[in-house]
Amino acid sequence: MKKLYVILVLLMYLSFVKNVCAEITIEILDQNTATGIYNGEYRALLDVQITTDAGDLAQIRCATFYIDNTFSWLNDLRFEELQWKEGDDWVAALKVDGEWDITVPCWHITLPNQIKIITLWGKVVTSDFMDENKEFQIGWDNEEYLWLSGNPTIVNNFPQHKNIIIVANTSANNDVSNVTQVRNFPNPFNPTTMISFYLASAENVKLEIFNTKGQKIKTLVNENFTPGQHQISWNGTDDSEKLIASGVYYYKMKSGSYTSTKKMILMR
């Protein structure tokens, strides 16, 4: 009986150490690219990537975003119909407003050695008169803005923020990119990854895959797309539909004046 007791105590201790040592990275993606949005438009506001190590699972219970409105000094700035989206699943996100922040529940569970991306959707609304674009920031100053369970250690850098530009009118504006939210998931991947992007207005999109030598492997699309969110699947094949080897590859997206090249890893 004493031996059994010692074993139980040891297991409890190891479980506790495992939880304490678990590490998690929570990162707002594409922080250098502003999200353009029309007043009252419902659309994706920002992407958050969650990466866990081999420790215990972690639960993201809530996120408080600070709002920096000093760029534009809007007297009225509201967030409505907020929802988290993970893949094809939607989760309503009731918010609690403060003077300079909004608290948005998440309830996302991340397993050990997992990468997941969740997207915050919603409306940004203002009743202020706008004769020009208005810009503000939304983000986190430090890890205290994130409420987690499972005792993980957050290892990413702070502060993090995303600039959002409320477009003054529906005419084309050079300050806001027509293309946002460009990413692929999962990454690394085997055998298939999904490349997604958002278009504010209809435009031609050309999406190509290159190897590390700069040689084109495949043209995924070269066609016109309607406004909204789009996803393009790549199954690790070349233009002749032959499977290619594991390694580092790049996907290049061109749409109008926008060009973006990002890295991904194929692991067979």
Secondary structure, DSSP 8 states (H G I E B T S, - for coil): -HHHHHHHHHHHHHHHHHHHH-EEEEEES-TTS-EEEETT-EEEEEEEEEEE-SS--EEEEEEEEEEE-TTT--S--EEEEEEEEETTEEEE---EE-SSEEEEEEEEEE-TT-EEEEEEEEEEE--S--SS-EEEEEEESSGGGEEEES--EE-S-S-EEEEEEEESSSS--TTS-SEEEEEEESSSBSS-EEEEEEESS-EEEEEEEE-TTS-EEEEEEEEEE-SEEEEEEE-SB-TT--B--SEEEEEEEEETTEEEEEEEEE--
